[in-house]
Amino acid sequence: MLPWNGASWRSREPRAETVRYDRRNSRMTVNLTNGCTFAFPPCLAQGLKAASDDELNTVEILGSRSIDFRLLA
């Protein structure tokens, strides 16, 4: 069994690299460090259903593990 110290864990786990709201397609798009992309309609995410396009555009990554919407606090 491999030891799971901080450095090895960070190198193996996919992490958020970029996140953006695609207004034209109404999709949140999260690009991961392993090359995968995760996209979803905001209406399916808790707390985002009633968010405006401007609110969704405030999305940012906090520490590569959390996605934050500044105007929805």
N, C-alpha and C positions, 0 to 999 in steps of 0.2 A: 504494500500500500504506500502511496506517495504522501509525503507530508504536505499539509495545506497551509503554508505560511503565506503572508500577505502578497509577496511578489509572485509566487507561482499561481495563486488564486486569481490575481488581476490579469495575468497573462493568458489564462485559460477561459475565463468567463467573458462572454460577449458583453460589451458595454455600449451605452449610447454615445455616438460620436457627433451626430448632428440631429436636430429636430426642427421641423418647420410645418407650418400650416399651408396647404395648397388650397387656396380660395376657389380656384376654378373647378377642382374636382371634389371639394369639401372633404379633404382627407388630412389627417395628421400623419406625417411621415417621419419615422425614426430610423436613421441609418446606424447600424451597429459596427463595432470595430472588427468583427469577423467577416464583413462584407455583405451581410444580410440586411434587408430592409423590412421594416414592419410598418404597415399603413392601416389606418382604421378611420371610419367616419366618426367625428367627435360626438355625434348624437348617441353613440353606443357606449360612451365612457361616462362614468359617474362624475357629475359635476360640470360636464361640458355641454349637456343637451341644450341648455338655454343660452349658451355663450354666443356673443356676436362675433363676426369675422375679425373685428378690431381686437377683441379680447383674446381670441385664439392666436392672433399674430404676435402676442407678447410671450409666446412660449420660449423657454430656455432650459438648458441642461444645468443641473446643480450637481457637481461632483461626479458626473457620468453615470449616476445611478438614479437620479430623480429628475422628473420633468416638472417644471414650475410654470404656472400661468400667473404672472404678476398682477394683472387686473382682476383676477377672480378671487383674491384673498378675502 
